[in-house]
């Protein structure tokens, strides 16, 4: 297209509108329930049970921390302040209703039963499912659950947790995960737990490569034989591993951070950009939306601006979470049909002048 001056340089393509990106139907598979506690609710729960929050953990209505370890300390404190099934129900419902305002249609919640010693696994699950059921009734969002092993407690504790999950089957519990501090234990310690979960037909995910170690990713693929890698940014540091994962198209549940970023988390913007450019199979997720400060719609609006998305890019990322999820085939098929129809309906909003720009 020629400019008015007669130049043959193309006119810049307009940015996708925030209105369109917010309306995108969204599915995410990497979201920690304990990182979804709204700050006001987190303060009330901590006071109710006498759980001390780290100094200055909440400022101006937002969680405040400056590094990964400080954020994890708040996460652990919030976990200790969730002590009844009703607490789990309240957190689940509140977080799902907030996310639904930004187009969330499907979410897989990870939660750490080992971080809540005052409750049984069944009691925690009862609260989560009650909150999810109410949110589905009120907002239409669908929820599934991934039970996450706290790697800091070691392989034996992880195996015991998987056994408990299998002994109390629930169709909405669809997978096993591995999280907490990557430097605390190698994935190799959890082979028995993952073998047992695989035999039970559960989906397998694991945090790896968040702290810069590509061998974490390799161990999760080779030893744990995961179906999905959570984070995985360090794969960029090892070219043979990068080539392998591009070829296999194993899903990476990457997390885009918008606000309140510690320095190592702020690096995710660069990492996720490079992962997309390399051809990795990534979906975007909010990780800990209340703790870090952005729901998935805000993450996608920011990602679209940084990565200069086209409509085709936006639609690809809208569907990517479904491709990576652990829901049954029938549920995925129904959601895909819903997403496809919704994407067609909202296309006219893509370059809406009235909505502003991302």
PyMOL commands that set and color helices and strands:
alter all, ss='L'
color gray80, all
select helices_A, chain A and resi 18-23+33-35+39-49+68-80+85-100+113-115+121-139+151-153+155-167+182-184+187-199+214-222+233-237+239-248+263-266+268-278+289-293+296-307+311-324+329-349+353-355
alter helices_A, ss='H'
color red, helices_A
select strands_A, chain A and resi 26-32+58-59+62-63+104-111+142-150+173-179+203-208+228-231+251-255+282-285
alter strands_A, ss='S'
color yellow, strands_A
deselect
rebuild
show_as cartoon
